[in-house]
Every structure is written in structure tokens, then in C-alpha cells.
Amino acid sequence: MGTVLHMQVETTTQIDAGKVPPSRHAAETFSIDHRPSHLETLYRLTDRLYRANDMDAMLSAALDAIAEGLHCEKCSILLFDNDGVMRFVAWRGLSSAYRRTLDGHTPWQPDTIDPPPIFIADIAVTDESEIVKRTVLDEDIRCLAFIPLTSQGRVIGKFMAYHRAVQTYSESSKALAVTIARQLGFSLDRAMAEKARVAALGNLQESEQRFRLMAEHAPVMIWMCDAEGKCLHLNHMLRHFWGVDDQDLSAFDWRSSMCPDDVERVMGAMGQALQHQAKVRVTGRYRNAAGDYRTLETVAHPRFAADGAFLGLTGVNTDITEREESEKALRDSEERFRLVVEAAPSGMVMTDGSGRILMINVLAENLFGYERGELLDQKLGVLVPPDAPEHPPASASPQPVKREVTGRRKDGRDIPLELGVNPILTSGGLRVIATVSDIAERKRAEAQRELLLAELNHRVKNTLAVVQGLAYQTFRGSEQVARKAFEGRLQALARAHDLLTRSRWESTSLAQLAKDTLQLDGENRSRIEASGPVIHLNPHAALTIALALHELFTNTLKYGALSNDTGSVRLAWRYVEGESKLRIEWRESGGPPVVRPKRRGFGSLLLEQTLARDLDGRVALSFEPAGVTCVIEMPIPDPGEHACLG
């Protein structure tokens, strides 16, 4: 493109300076002047452009004016397309090969501002490329004129005039060419503006049609009113709501459907919006076609004409009846909840997920010594500080939690509390209901009980020690075996007492009782297998079972499976469904062959008679050659209520 500009300017300068070599085409060189009247040409062009109804008519008129006024048989008009490429749009006398080769060839870029025309007297003496020169010369063209077409001062295209002979343009011909270009440019500008206007109008009409269709069938209620508030349009959904036919719209008065209690408020809001030409949002109750009142939320915006005149309001009505009812039900529920919290027998505090206090009842206020207003929006850490012993976790657990913590009153005094944390998910997010109970009295009672239990345990141990001393004196000089057996039984009772004392004499686990009695932490661990669900025994049953296990354990150490290096014992227990009883099985194997004793000893009598009687159960002791077997069955409450079968 730059080469073309350089070539043209240079060529024009040579011609203007009279520097065309005299030996070349001198006989053919002449000046183009106005032979027919240029004014007549321009008159006919102006008249035809004025009467032209389309682009083709404008281009045809321009080509006639160019051919007539500039005396050329060949001419063309080119315009930039949407991609910024100069394309042939009209022509006279040009071959398709010429147009195809030079399509897009132009000295100007799109939107170049007011460029001057370019006149080339002889294409052959320019520094244009050989392919361009050859294409032009093959078309029997020597002289060319490039006349820019502009719109609002910017290039939109050009027209070309072609001559067979080397020629120069007179000033009047140049002026005519520029005038033709301006006239055509004005007409093209007008045509493009009209085309844009028609396209914009079509787009506007299409947009309005889409809006009308969308508004008519939208799943919301849409309306329009004039500047006085008179109804102009109701869409299908709103007409159906009120039961209004489209032809009756002019006579419809929407105010008549309003609930009397809402008239003053709604009309006041709508009147203000019309007076101040402003947006409005208002809620009211309206009677529908079925005669039922529904709550509608109205949002309306002002509508203005192109000149700024206020035309009225366009609004949307949304039926929020169910939402209003849900919100009322929620408010009622929250009020009931507040009353329950206030009537609770313990202190209650409600927080959000971050621990911010949202609600607190009177008992909690009195417990901590604060006024309600002092605690709302404060963190729970004010009542249970992070530096206090056993403070709650920073974030709420997803499961209910109950634990003992240390609280702090407003006066700075620490108090022992039982804190129950119950997270709930509400429409407002996570909420945590915390129950707080002062357990100072309970702590003092527990401490007193622990003291009494410790004293009782101490006295029982002293009593057992005295009994053991008496037994030692009684059995002194007698058989050592009897004395050791008696002492072993006393020690088994003592261990059971320790277990019960640790559990405050409420219950003890059968597994722990077996572990302590059979010394499963020691060398017997690999030879005694004990298994069964977690079952708790009351104190009486625990002492009795401890004596039974001791007797079986002592016997197997002396005579049974544990008296050699290969024997083993399996202790298992289970809850018998449907019979509400506990079944304990002791089985020995791998020991010396068992011989049934000829007489019942103390241990056998203890197991088969005393234990069965104390437990209100049954004891089956079997002396099989492969090993001793003992089965104990005793009634026990449903483990789902009194024991864990985990």
C-alpha cells in the first residue's frame, strides 16, 4: 500500500512539473478539459442521486457522471467491506480478471481522514509492482485517477477513472472529479444512515415484540400505568389473577380489589412514586378472581419518553402469600421457643456458629450475675473463658455434647458448671443451644461421697486384714494349703472391693473384673483368652463372680490346664437374647488328664451351691478328661438398658 502511495505522489509530481520524457507517448499526451458543461453533468448526477431509491441506482448515476464528465470508457467504484478490504461494488468496461487481481488494492486505510485525490498520467513509468502494471496495461489502461469517497471526513471507498492514453487532468476536471466524489459520498452516507436507521428500527420493533411476548407470558404479574396512575396494560398472568378480559382493561380499576385495611398505605406509596417519578416497593393484599385475598409485593420503576417526559410506571407484582405465612409461622415458632427457653428449669444460652450470644434466659442471667443486655452479641467466652479449666471447644461440635466446665461470673468468681451443647441448623444458619447448670452442690456431695467411700474402703480393707490375721493365727501349725487358699479368697474379695470403690460402688465391668482376678496383665496373658461384650455387674454379683473366678483360677494353676506349659483357658460370656440372662463359660484344654474328685471340696461347694444361691442362677461344673468346664448362668436386666454390649 505504501509503495502505491509513493508511486502515485511521485508520478503526479513528474506530470505537474512537465517532466514526462518527450520521446515516450508525447503524441498521445493531452489535457482533459470540460467539453460538455460540467454543471450539466453535476446537475444530472444530483437529480438522479436525489431520486435514487437504492444503492444500485446511486452507483449507476455516479458511474454515468464519471464516464461523461471525465470522458472515460472505463470506471469503477470500490467501498471498504466490514473487514476493511476495498472491494469493487460497481464498474464499467473492466474484465473479471482485472477486478479479481486488483481487488483490495488501495492507497488508503479505512477511516483515513480527508486524503487528497491521486492522478497517474502513465502507469508504465511508476515503480508499482510488475504484476500490477501488467494487469493494468493488459486492460488497455495507461492513465488512472484515484478519487477518495468520504463520510464525515473519513475514507469509505474510492472511485476510479481509467484512460487508454497517457493524459493529464486539468484543474477543472480535477475539481469535477472531487465534486462527483463528494456528491456520491453524501448520498452513500445518507443511504448508509437510512439503512442503519431501518435496521435499528427493525431491531427496535423486534425487541419490542420480544418484550411484549416475554412480558405477556412471563411467570410474574407485569403491569403498566400512565402518569396519572390509570392502568394501561396487564399481562396474561395479572389479567388471570383479577379475572379481567383484555377488551375490558380500559374500564378496570385495580384499586377496587384492595383490602380496605391496606388502601391508605398502598395508595400513599403509589401516589408518592407518581408525584416524584421514582421507584416504589410496597406490599398489599388484593382480592383475586376467586374472591380470596392474596399478598402481593409490588416493585415499580418510572418510565420516560425519549425527550424525558414522564410516561408512568412499569411494575411487577409477586405473590408472596406463602412466604408471608411461612415468615409468620417462623416468628410464632421463635416466640414459642423464646417462651420455652424462659421457662426452662436450667440456664439456657443460644449462640450462633461462631459463639456469639443471641439469647439468654433469666436463670442464666442470675447464674452469671449479668443483665441480659450486657451479654447479647458477646462471645460465649465471656461466661466460659478460654483460660478457665475445661473450657468448651472453639467451634461447635456437630453432635450434642455434655461436659463439665468452669464458668466465670461477672464478679470474677469461678463456678463449676455442667454445659450441654446442642447444635441445630436453622434458616438463619447454625445455632447452638447451651444449657448451663450450677453443679457446685453436686460437686460438694460427690466429694463427700468420695470421702465416705474411701473411708469405707479403708475400713473394709482393715477388716479383711484383721480376718486375714485371725486366719493366720487360727491356721498356724495347721496345713499351709488351707491357709493360703483362705488368704487367696480374701485377696480376691479385696480386689473386687477396689474395683467397686473406683466405680463408686455402682457397678463394675465383667471384663475388668476378669482381668484383675485372673491377672491377665502378667504371664497368664498368653494362656488365658477372655472375651465377651461390655457388661456391668452390680456390687453383689461382682463380689460373687470374683470369688468364682478365683476358685477356678486357683484350681487350674494347681491341677488343671495352667499346671503345665502347654495348657490354656478360654473364658467367654454373652447375653442370651430372649432369656434375659448372662452366660459365663470357663473351658480348660491342653492340661493333664482330668480325674473327677472323689469328694467335693470347698471350692466346688462354693461354685455349685453358694454362688448359684447368691446369684439366683445355675452353675454346672464338669470334670471332663480333656479339661474342666464350668458354666454359670444368672439373670441380668436387658443390656440395652443396663449394660453396653459393644
C-alpha positions in Angstrom: 0.0 0.0 0.0 2.8 2.4 0.9 4.5 1.6 -2.4 1.4 2.7 -4.2 1.3 6.0 -2.4 4.9 6.6 -3.1 4.5 5.8 -6.8 1.4 7.9 -7.2 2.8 11.0 -5.5 6.0 10.7 -7.4 4.2 10.3 -10.7 1.9 13.1 -10.1 4.8 15.4 -9.3 6.5 14.5 -12.6 3.5 15.2 -14.6 2.8 18.5 -12.8 6.4 19.6 -13.4 6.3 18.7 -17.0 9.0 16.1 -16.7 7.4 13.3 -18.7 10.0 12.2 -21.2 9.2 13.8 -24.6 10.3 10.7 -26.5 7.6 8.5 -25.0 3.8 8.9 -25.7 4.4 12.6 -26.5 1.9 12.4 -29.4 -0.8 10.9 -27.2 -0.5 13.3 -24.3 -3.2 15.9 -24.0 -5.1 17.7 -21.3 -8.6 16.6 -20.2 -10.9 19.7 -20.1 -14.6 20.2 -19.8 -16.1 19.7 -23.2 -19.8 19.3 -22.2 -20.7 21.5 -19.4 -19.5 20.2 -16.0 -22.5 21.9 -14.5 -24.9 19.9 -16.6 -23.1 16.7 -15.5 -23.4 17.6 -11.9 -27.0 18.7 -12.3 -28.0 15.4 -13.8 -26.0 13.5 -11.1 -27.6 15.4 -8.3 -31.0 14.9 -9.7 -30.5 11.2 -10.1 -29.0 10.8 -6.7 -31.9 12.6 -5.2 -34.4 10.3 -6.9 -32.4 7.1 -6.3 -34.3 4.6 -4.2 -31.5 2.2 -3.6 -27.7 1.7 -3.7 -27.6 0.4 -7.2 -29.4 3.5 -8.6 -26.9 5.7 -6.8 -23.9 3.8 -8.1 -25.2 3.7 -11.6 -25.8 7.5 -11.6 -22.3 8.0 -10.3 -20.7 5.8 -13.0 -22.6 7.8 -15.7 -21.4 11.1 -14.3 -17.8 9.8 -14.1 -17.8 8.5 -17.7 -19.5 11.7 -19.0 -17.6 14.3 -17.0 -14.1 12.7 -17.2 -14.5 11.2 -20.7 -13.5 7.7 -19.8 -15.0 4.4 -21.1 -13.8 2.5 -18.1 -14.6 3.4 -14.5 -15.3 1.7 -11.1 -16.5 2.3 -7.6 -15.0 0.5 -4.6 -16.0 0.5 -1.0 -14.5 -0.9 2.2 -16.3 -4.0 3.5 -16.7 -4.9 7.1 -13.2 -6.4 7.2 -11.6 -3.2 6.0 -10.9 -4.6 2.5 -11.6 -2.4 -0.6 -14.0 -4.2 -2.8 -15.4 -3.5 -6.3 -19.1 -2.7 -6.0 -19.8 -1.2 -9.5 -17.8 -0.8 -12.7 -17.9 -0.1 -16.4 -15.7 -1.9 -19.0 -13.5 -3.9 -16.6 -12.8 -7.6 -17.0 -13.3 -10.1 -14.2 -9.6 -10.9 -14.3 -8.7 -7.2 -13.6 -11.2 -6.9 -10.8 -10.0 -10.2 -9.2 -6.3 -9.3 -9.4 -6.6 -5.7 -8.0 -9.5 -6.4 -5.5 -8.4 -4.8 -2.2 -5.7 -2.6 -3.9 -5.9 0.9 -2.3 -3.6 3.7 -1.3 -5.7 4.5 1.8 -6.5 2.7 5.1 -10.1 2.6 6.4 -11.0 5.8 8.2 -8.1 7.8 6.7 -9.1 11.5 7.2 -9.6 13.7 4.1 -6.9 12.3 1.8 -6.2 14.1 -1.5 -7.1 12.5 -4.8 -4.3 10.9 -6.8 -3.8 11.2 -10.6 -1.4 8.9 -12.5 -0.6 10.0 -16.0 1.2 6.8 -17.1 1.2 3.6 -15.1 4.1 2.3 -17.1 6.6 4.8 -15.6 5.7 4.2 -11.9 7.6 2.0 -9.5 4.5 -0.2 -8.9 5.0 -3.9 -8.9 5.2 -5.7 -12.3 2.1 -7.7 -11.7 0.0 -4.6 -11.0 1.5 -2.7 -14.0 1.0 -5.7 -16.3 -2.6 -6.2 -15.1 -3.4 -2.5 -15.8 -1.7 -2.4 -19.2 -3.3 -5.7 -20.3 -6.6 -4.0 -19.6 -5.6 -1.3 -22.2 -5.2 1.3 -19.4 -2.4 3.9 -19.1 -3.9 6.8 -17.1 -5.7 6.4 -13.8 -7.4 8.7 -11.3 -8.0 7.7 -7.6 -10.7 9.8 -6.1 -11.5 9.1 -2.4 -15.1 8.8 -1.2 -15.6 10.1 2.3 -18.2 10.1 5.0 -17.9 12.7 7.7 -14.3 13.3 6.6 -13.2 9.6 6.7 -12.5 7.4 3.7 -15.2 4.8 3.0 -14.1 4.0 -0.6 -13.0 5.4 -3.9 -14.0 5.8 -7.5 -11.5 5.1 -10.4 -11.4 6.7 -13.8 -9.3 4.9 -16.5 -7.9 6.2 -19.8 -6.2 4.3 -22.7 -3.7 7.1 -23.4 -1.2 9.0 -21.2 -3.0 12.1 -20.1 -3.0 14.9 -17.6 -6.1 16.3 -15.8 -6.9 20.0 -15.9 -7.8 21.8 -12.7 -11.4 21.9 -13.7 -11.5 18.2 -14.3 -9.9 17.5 -11.0 -12.5 19.8 -9.3 -15.3 17.9 -11.2 -13.9 14.6 -10.0 -13.7 15.7 -6.4 -17.3 17.2 -6.6 -18.7 13.9 -8.0 -16.9 12.1 -5.2 -18.4 14.4 -2.6 -21.9 14.1 -4.0 -21.6 10.3 -4.2 -20.1 10.3 -0.6 -23.1 12.4 0.7 -25.5 10.1 -1.0 -23.8 6.9 0.3 -23.6 8.5 3.7 -27.4 9.2 3.5 -28.1 5.7 2.2 -26.0 4.0 4.9 -27.6 6.2 7.6 -31.0 5.3 6.2 -30.0 1.6 6.1 -28.8 1.9 9.7 -32.0 3.7 10.7 -34.1 1.0 9.1 -32.0 -1.8 10.7 -32.3 0.0 14.1 -36.0 0.4 13.7 -36.3 -3.2 12.8 -34.2 -4.2 15.8 -36.3 -1.9 18.0 -39.5 -3.4 16.7 -38.2 -6.9 17.1 -37.0 -6.1 20.6 -40.4 -4.6 21.5 -42.1 -7.6 20.1 -39.9 -9.9 22.1 -40.6 -7.8 25.2 -44.3 -7.9 24.6 -44.2 -11.7 24.1 -42.0 -12.2 27.1 -44.0 -9.8 29.3 -47.3 -11.3 28.2 -46.2 -14.9 29.0 -43.8 -14.2 31.9 -44.4 -16.2 35.1 -44.8 -13.0 37.1 -47.5 -10.3 37.1 -46.5 -7.3 34.9 -48.4 -4.0 34.5 -48.1 -0.5 33.1 -49.9 2.7 34.1 -49.9 6.2 32.8 -48.6 9.4 34.6 -52.0 9.6 36.4 -51.9 6.0 37.6 -54.5 4.7 35.1 -53.9 1.1 34.1 -52.6 0.8 30.5 -51.5 -2.9 30.4 -51.8 -6.1 32.4 -50.0 -9.2 31.2 -51.8 -12.6 31.0 -50.9 -13.7 34.5 -52.2 -10.5 36.1 -55.3 -10.5 34.0 -55.9 -14.1 35.1 -55.3 -13.1 38.7 -58.0 -10.4 38.6 -60.3 -12.1 36.1 -60.1 -9.2 33.6 -60.6 -9.7 29.8 -58.2 -7.7 27.6 -61.1 -5.8 26.0 -62.3 -4.7 29.4 -59.0 -3.3 30.5 -59.9 0.4 30.0 -62.7 0.1 32.5 -60.9 -1.9 35.1 -59.9 -0.2 38.4 -57.4 -2.2 40.3 -58.0 -0.2 43.5 -61.4 -1.9 43.9 -59.6 -5.2 44.6 -57.5 -3.9 47.5 -58.1 -5.0 51.1 -59.7 -1.9 52.9 -57.1 -2.0 55.6 -54.2 -1.6 53.1 -55.8 1.1 50.9 -54.3 4.1 52.6 -50.8 2.7 52.9 -50.6 1.4 49.3 -52.2 4.4 47.7 -49.9 6.7 49.6 -46.8 4.9 48.4 -48.0 4.8 44.8 -49.1 8.4 44.9 -45.6 9.4 46.1 -44.0 7.4 43.3 -46.1 9.1 40.7 -45.6 12.5 42.1 -41.8 12.2 42.4 -41.4 9.9 39.4 -39.5 7.5 41.5 -39.1 3.8 42.2 -41.6 2.2 44.7 -41.8 -1.0 46.6 -45.0 -1.8 48.6 -46.9 -4.8 49.8 -50.6 -5.1 50.0 -53.5 -7.6 49.9 -55.6 -7.9 46.8 -58.8 -10.0 46.1 -58.3 -12.3 43.2 -60.9 -13.7 40.7 -61.8 -16.5 43.2 -62.6 -14.0 45.9 -59.5 -14.8 48.1 -57.1 -12.2 49.4 -53.5 -12.7 48.3 -50.5 -10.7 49.5 -48.7 -9.1 46.5 -45.3 -7.4 46.7 -45.2 -4.6 44.1 -42.0 -3.2 42.7 -42.4 -0.4 40.1 -40.0 1.8 38.2 -40.7 5.2 36.4 -40.9 5.2 32.6 -39.8 8.1 30.5 -40.0 9.1 26.8 -37.0 9.9 24.6 -37.5 13.6 25.4 -37.5 13.0 29.1 -41.3 13.3 29.6 -42.7 11.1 32.4 -44.9 8.4 30.9 -45.9 6.5 34.1 -44.8 3.4 35.9 -44.0 -0.2 34.9 -44.3 -2.7 37.7 -44.1 -6.3 38.7 -46.4 -7.9 41.3 -45.1 -11.0 43.1 -47.5 -13.3 45.1 -45.7 -13.7 48.5 -48.7 -15.1 50.4 -47.0 -18.4 51.2 -43.8 -16.6 52.1 -45.6 -14.2 54.4 -47.4 -17.2 56.0 -44.1 -19.1 56.4 -42.4 -16.0 58.0 -45.3 -15.6 60.4 -45.1 -19.3 61.3 -41.4 -18.8 61.8 -42.0 -15.8 64.0 -44.6 -17.7 66.0 -42.2 -20.6 66.4 -39.4 -18.3 67.5 -41.7 -16.8 70.1 -42.8 -20.2 71.4 -39.1 -21.1 71.5 -38.3 -18.0 73.5 -41.1 -18.8 76.0 -39.7 -22.3 76.3 -36.2 -21.0 76.9 -37.5 -18.6 79.6 -39.5 -21.4 81.3 -36.6 -23.9 81.2 -35.6 -25.3 84.6 -31.9 -24.5 83.9 -29.9 -21.7 82.5 -30.0 -21.6 78.7 -27.9 -19.6 76.2 -28.3 -19.6 72.4 -25.3 -18.7 70.2 -24.6 -18.6 66.5 -22.0 -20.9 64.9 -19.2 -18.5 66.0 -20.2 -18.5 69.6 -21.9 -15.1 69.6 -24.7 -14.9 72.2 -28.1 -14.4 70.6 -30.5 -15.3 73.5 -30.2 -15.9 77.3 -32.9 -16.7 79.9 -33.4 -15.3 83.4 -31.8 -18.3 85.1 -28.6 -17.9 83.1 -28.6 -14.2 83.9 -28.9 -14.9 87.6 -26.3 -17.7 87.5 -23.6 -15.4 85.9 -24.7 -12.2 87.6 -25.2 -10.2 84.3 -28.0 -8.2 82.9 -29.3 -9.6 79.6 -28.3 -6.5 77.6 -24.7 -6.9 78.8 -24.4 -10.4 77.2 -26.2 -10.1 73.9 -23.8 -10.1 70.9 -20.9 -11.1 73.3 -18.9 -14.3 72.8 -19.7 -17.3 75.0 -16.1 -17.0 76.2 -17.3 -14.2 78.5 -19.2 -16.9 80.5 -16.8 -19.8 80.0 -13.4 -18.1 79.4 -10.8 -19.9 77.3 -8.3 -19.6 80.2 -10.7 -21.4 82.6 -10.2 -25.1 83.3 -12.2 -27.4 81.0 -13.4 -24.6 78.7 -15.6 -25.6 75.7 -14.1 -26.1 72.2 -13.8 -23.1 69.9 -16.2 -24.4 67.4 -19.5 -26.2 68.0 -19.5 -29.9 67.6 -21.9 -31.3 65.1 -23.2 -33.7 67.8 -24.8 -32.9 71.2 -22.1 -32.7 73.9 -22.4 -32.6 77.6 -19.4 -31.9 79.8 -18.3 -30.2 83.0 -16.7 -26.8 82.6 -15.6 -23.9 84.8 -17.7 -20.8 84.3 -17.0 -17.2 85.4 -19.4 -14.8 87.0 -19.5 -11.1 86.4 -17.8 -10.6 89.8 -14.9 -12.8 88.6 -15.7 -15.8 90.7 -15.3 -19.2 89.0 -18.2 -21.7 89.3 -18.4 -25.3 88.3 -21.0 -25.9 85.6 -22.5 -28.7 83.6 -22.6 -27.4 80.0 -24.9 -29.2 77.4 -24.2 -28.2 73.8 -26.9 -29.0 71.2 -26.2 -27.6 67.7 -29.3 -27.1 65.4 -29.4 -25.9 61.8 -32.0 -23.2 61.2 -32.9 -20.9 58.2 -30.6 -18.3 59.7 -27.6 -20.7 59.8 -26.1 -22.8 62.6 -27.4 -22.2 66.1 -26.1 -23.7 69.4 -28.4 -24.2 72.4 -26.3 -24.4 75.5 -27.8 -25.5 78.9 -25.8 -24.4 81.9 -26.4 -25.8 85.4 -24.6 -24.8 88.6 -23.2 -28.1 89.9 -21.4 -26.7 93.0 -23.7 -28.5 95.4 -23.4 -31.7 93.4 -19.6 -31.4 93.4 -19.6 -31.0 97.2 -21.9 -34.0 97.5 -19.6 -36.0 95.2 -16.6 -35.0 97.2 -18.3 -36.0 100.4 -19.3 -39.4 98.9 -15.8 -40.0 97.6 -14.5 -39.3 101.1 -17.1 -41.7 102.6 -16.3 -44.4 100.0 -12.6 -44.0 100.7 -13.2 -44.3 104.4 -15.4 -47.4 103.8 -12.8 -49.0 101.6 -10.2 -48.3 104.2 -12.3 -49.9 106.9 -13.2 -52.9 104.8 -9.5 -53.5 104.0 -8.7 -53.2 107.7 -11.4 -55.7 108.5 -10.1 -58.1 105.8 -6.6 -57.6 107.2 -7.9 -58.4 110.7 -9.7 -61.5 109.3 -6.5 -62.5 107.5 -4.5 -62.1 110.8 -7.1 -64.2 112.7 -6.9 -66.8 109.9 -3.1 -66.8 110.2 -3.3 -67.4 114.0 -6.1 -69.9 113.6 -4.3 -71.9 110.9 -0.9 -71.6 112.5 0.6 -75.1 112.8 -2.1 -76.4 110.5 -1.9 -77.3 106.9 -0.4 -74.4 104.9 -2.6 -75.2 101.8 -5.8 -74.3 103.6 -4.4 -71.1 105.0 -3.2 -70.0 101.6 -6.5 -70.8 100.0 -8.3 -68.8 102.6 -5.9 -65.8 102.1 -6.4 -66.1 98.3 -10.1 -65.8 98.7 -9.7 -62.8 100.9 -7.4 -61.1 98.3 -9.9 -61.8 95.6 -12.6 -60.1 97.6 -10.2 -57.1 98.3 -9.5 -56.7 94.5 -13.2 -56.7 93.8 -13.7 -54.1 96.5 -11.1 -51.9 94.9 -12.9 -52.1 91.6 -16.2 -51.2 93.1 -14.7 -48.4 95.1 -13.3 -46.9 91.8 -16.8 -47.0 90.3 -18.4 -45.5 93.5 -20.0 -48.9 94.3 -22.4 -48.5 91.4 -21.2 -51.3 89.1 -18.0 -52.7 87.6 -17.3 -54.2 84.2 -17.1 -58.0 83.9 -14.1 -57.6 81.6 -12.1 -55.6 84.2 -13.1 -58.0 87.0 -11.8 -61.0 84.9 -8.6 -59.1 84.1 -7.8 -58.3 87.7 -8.9 -61.7 89.2 -7.1 -63.8 86.5 -4.0 -61.5 86.5 -4.2 -61.1 82.7 -1.6 -58.3 82.7 1.0 -60.8 83.8 2.4 -64.1 82.5 -1.1 -65.6 82.1 -2.0 -63.2 79.3 -0.9 -65.5 76.5 -2.6 -68.6 78.0 -5.9 -67.2 79.1 -8.3 -65.9 76.4 -11.1 -63.7 77.8 -13.8 -62.3 75.5 -17.3 -61.0 75.6 -19.5 -57.9 75.3 -19.2 -55.0 77.7 -21.5 -55.9 80.6 -21.6 -54.2 84.0 -22.3 -56.1 87.2 -23.9 -54.8 90.4 -21.7 -54.9 93.6 -23.3 -58.1 94.9 -22.9 -60.0 91.6 -19.3 -58.6 91.2 -18.1 -60.0 94.5 -19.7 -63.4 93.9 -18.3 -63.7 90.4 -14.9 -62.6 91.6 -14.9 -65.5 94.2 -16.0 -68.0 91.5 -13.3 -66.9 89.1 -10.7 -67.0 91.8 -11.6 -70.6 92.7 -11.4 -71.7 89.0 -8.2 -69.9 88.5 -6.6 -71.4 91.7 -7.7 -74.9 90.7 -6.3 -74.6 87.2 -3.0 -73.4 88.5 -2.6 -76.3 90.8 -4.2 -79.2 88.9 -5.6 -78.0 85.6 -4.6 -76.6 82.3 -2.2 -74.0 83.7 -0.3 -76.5 85.8 1.9 -77.5 82.8 3.5 -75.5 80.0 1.0 -76.4 77.2 -2.5 -75.9 78.6 -4.8 -72.9 78.1 -8.1 -71.5 79.4 -10.9 -69.8 77.5 -13.2 -67.5 79.4 -16.3 -66.3 77.4 -19.5 -64.6 78.3 -22.6 -63.4 76.4 -26.1 -62.1 76.9 -28.7 -64.7 76.0 -31.4 -63.0 74.0 -35.0 -63.9 74.9 -34.0 -65.4 78.3 -32.6 -62.2 79.9 -29.6 -64.0 81.4 -25.9 -63.8 81.4 -24.0 -67.0 80.4 -20.3 -67.4 81.5 -18.3 -70.3 80.2 -14.9 -71.5 81.6 -13.2 -74.1 79.4 -9.7 -75.6 80.0 -7.7 -77.6 77.4 -4.2 -79.0 76.9 -3.6 -79.7 80.6 -3.0 -83.1 82.4 -5.9 -85.6 82.1 -8.7 -84.6 84.5 -9.8 -87.1 87.1 -13.1 -86.5 88.8 -12.5 -85.8 92.5 -13.9 -88.4 94.9 -15.3 -85.7 97.3 -16.5 -82.2 96.9 -14.1 -79.6 98.3 -14.8 -76.1 99.5 -14.3 -74.6 96.1 -16.7 -77.0 94.4 -19.3 -76.3 97.1 -18.7 -72.5 96.7 -19.3 -72.7 93.0 -22.2 -75.2 92.8 -24.2 -74.1 95.9 -23.3 -70.8 97.3 -22.7 -69.0 94.0 -25.9 -70.4 92.5 -27.9 -69.4 95.5 -26.4 -65.9 95.8 -26.9 -65.2 92.1 -30.3 -66.9 91.8 -28.8 -68.8 88.9 -27.3 -72.1 87.8 -23.8 -73.4 88.0 -22.7 -76.6 86.1 -19.2 -77.8 86.9 -17.9 -80.7 84.7 -14.7 -82.7 85.1 -14.1 -84.0 81.6 -10.8 -85.8 80.9 -9.9 -83.0 78.3 -10.3 -80.3 80.8 -12.6 -78.7 83.5 -15.7 -76.9 82.2 -17.8 -74.5 84.3 -21.0 -72.8 83.0 -22.6 -70.1 85.1 -26.0 -68.7 84.2 -27.6 -65.8 86.1 -30.5 -63.4 85.4 -29.5 -60.0 84.3 -31.5 -56.9 83.1 -31.8 -56.1 79.4 -28.3 -54.9 78.5 -29.9 -52.3 76.2 -31.0 -50.5 79.4 -28.4 -51.6 82.0 -25.3 -52.6 80.0 -23.4 -51.9 76.9 -23.0 -54.9 74.5 -20.4 -53.0 72.4 
